[in-house]
Amino acid sequence: MTVATAPGKVILFGEHAVVYGRPAIAVPVNQVQARAEVEDAPAGSGTTIVAEDLGREFRPRFVEPGDRDALALAHTVGNTLKRLGRPADLDLRITVSATVPMGRGLGSGAAVATAVVRALASHLGGYLTSRDVSELVYQTEILHHGTPSGLDNTVIAFGKPIYFVRGQRDEVFWLGRPFWLIIGDTGVSSATREVVDDVRRRWETDRASYEARFDAIGAIVERARQAMIDGDLTELGRLMDANQRELKAIGVSSPELENLIAAALSAGALGAKLSGGGRGGNMIALVDERTRDTVRDALAFSGAQAVIVTQVC
């Protein structure tokens, strides 16, 4: 048996604007993981995928076109085998599971796909660079999100903080000092693809206004990158608040997100914002060691369905 894992992720700055050519910053969340196990199956049995979190077992070649979750896994396996120069229906049993919550902006689909790609490559004796993995996972992201930015697959495949400009740059960069994030789950499921599509429709009807918002977000991202390099957490928190104001203005926040953001700030967070597609899912709060436990407890008390504390290094 061959096992591979991949972390979740959060977008620190730039969600939605990144789809329109502005920069974004994302970091891995190692406290949640996707896991893929690959083992040889009896001769002639073909490939079987066991999706433990979905409670399903299926053959990729027989997946129905409308079965999006199964189709994404099947495409991940098929694309990887093709990239490795191997037949499409090898005798393999692939088991996938994850502690990365689905529909919460933590990159669950990209994490699972990354783990599958890595496990297959290792099991079959192939070699794929982090960029190769990212490119393969991006093809899966298209099935999940329609017009993905490419950010999720990049940060998860590289496993490091990433400064990203769609189609132009994806750079690992180093932090001036580690910092703590607290991730609060609203408990509201949100489909990133639907929110991204809705923002696009709004952009098409009011391009000037939305372009100005995206420009403002892009400028915030640039300042945030420098603050992270400098280790200036006070400035980083202020920039998170500024980014949240822009995200709220383009219509992707929600009462549940605003409630948790306000709770975090009242408890001493340096900054707080939604992360990912919005309209549910997760928010993130920047804290230091002094306020970490207080903010965590405040989020739980204010209705967060789950709270993750993670250090970004």
MONORLIN-V914072 format. One record per pair of residues at least 24 apart in sequence whose ideal C-beta (glycine too) atoms are under 7 Angstrom apart, sorted by the first residue. I is the first residue (numbers start at 1). J is the second residue. Records with the same first field share a line. If there is no record, write none. Layout:
I: J / J
This chain:
1: 37 / 39
2: 38 / 119 / 122 / 123
3: 35 / 37 / 119
4: 36 / 115 / 118 / 119 / 122
5: 33 / 34 / 35 / 115
6: 33 / 34 / 111 / 114 / 115 / 118 / 156
7: 32 / 33 / 111 / 156 / 159
8: 32 / 100 / 106 / 107 / 108 / 111
9: 106 / 107 / 152 / 155 / 156
10: 106 / 181 / 183 / 275 / 284
11: 151 / 275 / 276
12: 224
13: 220 / 221 / 224 / 239 / 243
14: 217 / 221
15: 247 / 275 / 276
16: 199 / 247 / 250 / 252
17: 214 / 217 / 218
18: 149 / 151 / 164 / 166
19: 147 / 149 / 166 / 196
20: 214
21: 166
22: 214 / 217 / 218 / 221
23: 163 / 164 / 165 / 218 / 221 / 222
24: 149 / 151 / 164 / 221
25: 161 / 162 / 163 / 221 / 224 / 225
26: 151 / 155 / 162 / 164
27: 155 / 161 / 312
28: 155 / 156 / 159 / 160
29: 106 / 308 / 310
30: 310
31: 308 / 310
32: 99 / 100 / 106 / 308
33: 98 / 99 / 100
34: 98 / 100 / 111 / 112 / 114 / 115
35: 97 / 98 / 115
36: 94 / 96 / 115 / 116 / 119
37: 95 / 119
38: 92 / 94 / 119 / 120 / 123
39: 93
40: 91 / 92
41: 91 / 92 / 93
42: 91
43: 91
44: 91
45: 91
46: 89 / 91
47: 77 / 89 / 90 / 92 / 94
48: 93
49: 73 / 77 / 94
50: 93 / 94 / 95
51: 96
52: 95 / 96 / 97
53: 97 / 98
61: 89
68: 143
71: 143
72: 109 / 140 / 143 / 144
75: 139 / 140 / 143
76: 113 / 116 / 117 / 140
77: 116 / 120
79: 136 / 139
80: 117 / 120 / 121 / 136
81: 120
83: 136
84: 121 / 124 / 126
86: 124
101: 185 / 306
103: 189 / 190 / 191 / 281
104: 185 / 281 / 282
105: 275 / 276 / 277 / 281 / 282
106: 282
107: 152 / 156
109: 140 / 141 / 144
110: 137 / 141 / 152 / 153 / 156
111: 156
113: 137 / 140
114: 156 / 157
130: 157 / 158
133: 157
144: 193
145: 192 / 193 / 196
146: 193 / 196 / 197
147: 196
161: 312
163: 225
173: 225 / 229
175: 228 / 231 / 312 / 313
176: 228 / 229 / 230 / 231
177: 231
178: 311 / 312 / 313
179: 233 / 286 / 312
180: 287 / 288 / 292 / 309 / 311
181: 284 / 285 / 286 / 310 / 312
182: 285 / 287 / 292 / 295 / 296 / 299 / 307 / 309
183: 282 / 284 / 307 / 308 / 310
184: 260 / 264 / 282 / 283 / 285 / 299 / 304 / 307
185: 282 / 304 / 305 / 306
186: 256 / 257 / 260 / 280 / 281 / 305
187: 305
188: 254 / 256 / 280
189: 280
190: 277 / 278 / 279 / 280 / 281
192: 276 / 277
195: 252 / 277 / 278 / 279
196: 277
199: 250 / 252
202: 251
210: 250
213: 246 / 249 / 250
216: 246
217: 243 / 246
233: 270 / 286 / 288
234: 270
236: 270 / 271 / 286
237: 270 / 271 / 286
238: 271
239: 271
240: 271 / 272 / 273 / 286
241: 271
243: 273
244: 272 / 273 / 274
247: 273 / 274 / 278
252: 277 / 278 / 279
253: 278
254: 278 / 279 / 280
256: 280
257: 283
259: 302 / 303
260: 299 / 302 / 304
263: 298 / 299 / 302
264: 295 / 298 / 299
266: 298
267: 291 / 294 / 295 / 298
268: 294 / 295
269: 295
